[in-house]
Amino acid sequence: MRALSSDDRALLDFADKQWRYAGRQADAIMAQFGISVTRYWQRVNRLLDTEEALAYNPVLVNRLRRLRERPLGR
């Protein structure tokens, strides 16, 4: 099991924040990480499949896994 990088931890910490407006989140992702929202969520989704992420923040990882498994439109 490899340790999460500081970038990986920052992505997960950011994903744990609540946002009222998607535009503000997109702006913050670009400012903080220098990547698009799509690329950000691709990276977060990859992290969700790791035991390291689960050990780092089990509540967030399990919540995002459940959301990911929901059918669209629900």
Buried (B, 14 or more C-beta within 10 A) or exposed (E): EEEBEEEBBEBBEBBEEEEEEEEEBBEBBEEEBEBEBEEBBEBBEEBBEBEBBBEBBEEBBEBBBEEEEEEEEE
